């Protein structure tokens, strides 16, 4: 485990890591541990540390030195962003807000002792725990695909090296080559993501003189997010380059063969593909599942008013790992949920005022340069779940200036949310 020395001394983590029991509130500085440094976890850590003004010891457990955003990774594939522009460090959280950064993998949550056990055996006691581990992939959900196969048939649904691998393979697709994307079943991270990615594939191929390439999307779903608007945009910008096939047409994925880049369906066999992008079924990150926070083995149920786990009231679960009712699994949603969790913790630890929770989400998707579409809404707790109270979605034949404005909002939102995460 790597720790910043100044942050350790400031937060008291060095002493806290040796304790076996949680602090008694009112007798010691309350300890808050946050697992996962993505859109949910980083936002929660920042708000908790900022709002407490040093009154609480906030520790962020994150094994990676830098954070590569999955959101806007498609824009990197499309050539609209550099890899450096989707890469962020945690320095401001430690230097400006006093968050202790534990550079280690969280291996286990001991809910009875209220401790997080790290990869090298260190134990971090907590009074409140925020779990935001993102998703894990179900490698057995696509016949013939595996953990080893992701190096040949990449998913790119966890950011970093996988995103770079897809970029290299996309750049090598010849004119006339075939790309096959296997889309995931619901629920999964970023519902419009596969279809924005197909758009970016087509944009790159068309703009580099490879317009005779073919992109086939094999989808297990009967429909997908923003389908009408996407398909309108595909026809407008790319003609027949992108072909979407639902389950009634392709009749299921029978097998994939990474050795030959072959995909077999009940409808057609795609041999010697230039790129096969497998986006498999997903579930909550392992740390949450192993802690019993996802009793069905999939995602974690939460109290919609507080983001507390329904299994353990001392634990809040955020982002892609939780069951958030009508809210999709997105970075915007995770950021919004983190603020509700931080408000709840602040109210309980400091006796501060709490307000009725309100959640927001917007998902932008780039179809082509200056052509972006969006979907989103406002949400609040109703009937035991997070329910949509207002929604909006881009429409077919939307004016071009509105599409350009959507993209301007998209770029502005990225800057705003990463600033909200990292300070």
N, C-alpha and C positions, 0 to 999 in steps of 0.2 A: 504494500500500500504506500503510495506517495502522497505526502502532505506538505503544503506550504507552511514553513516554520512560523512566519509571522501570524498566519491565520490560526495555526494550532494554538499558539500562546494567547492570541486574542480571544478565541472561542472556548478555551478550556478543554478541547477535544483530547489532548494528550492524557489528561487526568480522567476524563469521562470514559475513555476506551478501556480503562482498567477496572471499572466498576461492574458489579454483577447485578445490581438492582436499579430500577428506575428511580429518579429523584422524586422526593415528596414535594408536591407543589407548595410554594410558600416557604420552603426551607432551603431550596437550592435553585440555581438557574435552570429553568425548564429546558429540556433537550428535545430538539426536533430533528429528525433524520428524514432526508428526502432521497429516495432511490430513483435514479434515472435523470439525466441532464438534458432531456429533450424539451419540447414546447411546454409540456405540463410541469415537469420537475424543475427545470431552470426557472420558470416563471414563479412557481410556488416558493422556491428557495429565496429568490430575490425579494418578493413581497414580504415574506415572513421575516427576513433579516432586516429589511428596510423599516418595516412597521414596528419591530420590537426595539429598534435603536439600542441594540446590545443587551437587552434584557433576557433574550433567549439564546441558547447555543444552537445554531443552525448548521447542520452538516449535510452536504450534498455528496452522495455516493455515486461515482461515475467512473467507469474503467477507462474511458477514452480521453486522451489529452485534448482533443478538439472535437467539435460537433459539426458534422456535415448534415445539412438539412435535407430531409427527404422531399419536403415541399420546395418547389422550384428546381429540383433535380432534373425534371423534364425540360426546363428552360436551358439547363446546362447541356443536355443532350441535343437540344434544338439549336444551340449556338447563340442563344440570347444572354447567357451568363457564363462567366468563367468558373472554373472549379474553386478558385480562391474566393469568389463572391458567395459561395454557399458553404464556406468554412468559417467557423467561429470558435473563439477561445473563451475560457471561463474566468479570465483574469479580473474582469470588473466585479464579478460576484465575490471574489476573495479580497481584492484590494480595496474596493469601494464600499462594500456592504458587510464585510466580515464573515462571509460564509466560509466554513471550513470545507475544503475539497478533499475527499477521500478517493484517491485514484486507485480504485480496486473494484473487483467484481463482487457484488452482493450475492452470497451463495445461499443464505438461508435466513428466514425470519423466525425467531423463537418468540412466538406470541405470548407464551406463559411468562417468560422472563422479560419481555419487552426489549429484545435485543436483535440487532442485525449482525449476522455473522459474515465476515468478509473472507475472501479467498485464502488469505494467509493466516486465518484463524482469529484475527482481531474481532472483538465484540463491541458494538456501539449501542449502548443503552438508549432508549428513547422514552419520552413521555407522550409524544405524538409522532406518528410515522406517516409519511406521504409516499405512496408507491405509484410510480409512473414509468413502468418498464417497457412500454410499447408492445409490439407484437412479436410472436415467434411464428415460424413457418411450419406448416404441416407437410413435411417432405414426402409423406406417403400418400398424399391426396391426388397425385398425378402418377399413373402407372409407368414405371420405368425411370422416374426422376428420383433424385436423392440429394443428400448434402454434397456428396462428391460431384454430382452432375451439375451443380450450380456454377462450376467453373467453365463448363462447356455451354450449358443452357442457363444463362444467368437470369435472376429474378429482378434485381435492382430495387427490391422493396424494402431493403435496409440500406441506408445511404453509406457512401464511402467507396471502397474498392469495387463493389458490385456496380455502382453507377459508372465508374471509369471503365470497367470491363465492357459494359453495354456500349459505351461511346466508341471504344476501339473497334468493336464488332460492327457497329453501325457504319463507321468510316470505311470499313472493308467490304461492305455489301456492293456487289457489282451491279451495273445497269442490267436489268432483266432478272436480278436475283429475287429470291422469295424470303420474306420475313414472316414467321408465324408467331403470334402472341397468344398464349393461353391465359385468359382472364380468370380471376378468382370468383368463387361463390360468395354470396353475402354471409355474414358481415365481414368487412375487410377495411384496411387502412386506405383512406382517400378514395371514395367511390368514383369520382370522375378520372382518377389518375391514369388507369390503363388507356383511356381513350384520348386523353391529352398526349400521352406518350406516343400513341400511334400517329397523332397529328404531327408531333415533332419529328418522328421518323420520316413521314412523308415530306415535311418541309425541307429537311436536310437533303433527302434524295432528289427532290425536284430542283432545289436551288443549286445542286452540284452536278446537274446533267445526268442524273440517274432516274429519270422520270418513268422508265419502263419497268422499274422494280414493282413488286407486288407485296402488299401487306395484308395478311389474313388474320383476323381476330376470331379465335374460337372461344365462345362464351358459354359457360354453364347456366347463365341466367337468361330468362325470356326477354328482359329489358335491362337498361342501364341508365345511370344518372345523366341527365341532359341529352338523352339519346337523339331526339328530333333535331336539336340545335347542332349537335356534333355532326350528324349525318348530312344535314344541310350544308354545313361548312366544308365537310369532306368533298362533297360533290362540286361545290363552288370552286374550291382551291385545288383539288387534286384529281378531279374526274373520277375514274374507276380504280384508282390506285389502292384505296383502302376498302376491304371487303369484310363486313361483319357477319358472322354466322352464329345464330342462336342454336340451342340444343336440339330443336326439332329438325334443323337442317343438317348439322354435323353428326348428330346421333351419338355423341359422347366421344371423349378421348379414350381410345383403346390402349395406346402405349406411346411412349417416346423412346428414342434410341439416341443417347448422347454421342455414341461413337460415329454415327452416320448423319447426325442432325436430321433425323426422320421423325415425323409425327403421324401417327395412324389414328384416324377417326372412323366412325361408321359410314361416313360419306365419301371421304377421299384420303389418300395417303400423300403426305408432303415429304418428298425425299430431297436429301442434300440441300437443306435450307441454308441460306447465307447467315441467318440469325434466328434462333428460337428463344423467345423471351417467355419463360414460365413464371407466372405469378400465381402461386398456389393458395390453397385455403390457409387461414390464419387463426391464431388464438392469442390469449394474453401471454405476456412474457413469463418465462419459467419461474422466476422468483415469486410471482403472484400465485401461480398455480400450485407450486409446492407448499406455499403457506396456507393452502386451503381456502384462498379468497375467491376461487373460481370453482365452486362445488361440482359443476357439470363438466369441468375440464376445458371449458372454452374461454369465457370472459367473466369479469367480476361484477356482481350485483352491487349497487350502491344506493344509498339514501339520496333521492334527487334534490333534497333541500340543503345537504351538507357535503356531498361527495364522500361520505363515510361508507366504508364497507358494511354491508348488511351482516357480515360474519363477525366483524371486530370493530367496535366503535372507536378504538384508538387509532385506527388506520383509515386514511383517505386514499382512494384509488382514482387516478386521473387518466384522461386521454384514451389512447387506442385500447388499453387493457380493460376498460370498464364497459358496462352495459348502460348506455346513456339515452335510452328511449329513442326519441325522434332525432336526436343530434347525431350527425355522422361522425366517423372517426377521422378527424382532421386536426392539423396544428392549431387552427383558429379555435376549434372547439376545446382542445386541451388547454390552451391559454386562458380561455374563459372559465373553464372548470377550476383551474388552479387558483384564480382570484376568489372564487366562492369558497374553496377549501381554506385558503389563507385567512379570509374573513372569519370563517367559523372557528378556526384555531385561535385567532386573535381574540375573539369574543370570549372563548372559554378560558384562555390563560390570563388574559388581562382584564376581564370584565368589561370589555369594550362593547359598544353598541353594534348590533348585528342588523343587517337589512335583508329584506326578502330577496332571495337569490334570483338573478336574471342571467340568462345565458345567451350568447350570440355566436353565430357562425356565418362565414361566407367562404365559398370555394370558387376561385377563378380558374379558368382553363384557357390556355392559349391554343387556338386552332391554326393560326398563321400569323405572320407579322401584322400587328395592328388589328387583329381580330380575336378578341377574347370574349368568353361567355362566363356567366356566373350563376350561382345558386346559393341560397342562404336563408336565414330566418332568425327570429327571436324565439326563445324557449323559456319555460318556467315549470316548476313542479306542479303536476296535476295528477290526481288519482294514482299516486304512488310511482310516478315515472316522470321523466323529463319530456314534456310535450311541446310541440310547436304551437305558438300562438299567432305567428305571422311568418309567411314564407314568400320568397320571390325567386324567379328563375328567368334567365334570358329567353327571349322568344325568337322564333324564326323570323327572318326578314327584319331583324332589328337594324336600325340605322347604323351606317358605318361609323359615324362620329360617336355613337354610344359604345360600339365595340372597341374603339380606340380608347375611350374613357375607361372602359372596364380594365383594359391593360394598364393604363396609368394607375388605377386604383390597386391593381395587382402588385405592381412594382412598389408603390407607396406602402402597401400593407406589409410586404416582406420586410422593408426597412423598419417599420413601426414594431412589428412583432418580435424581430430579433433584438431590437433595442429594449423592448419590454422584458425579454428573457435574460439578456446579458448586461443590461444597464448601459 
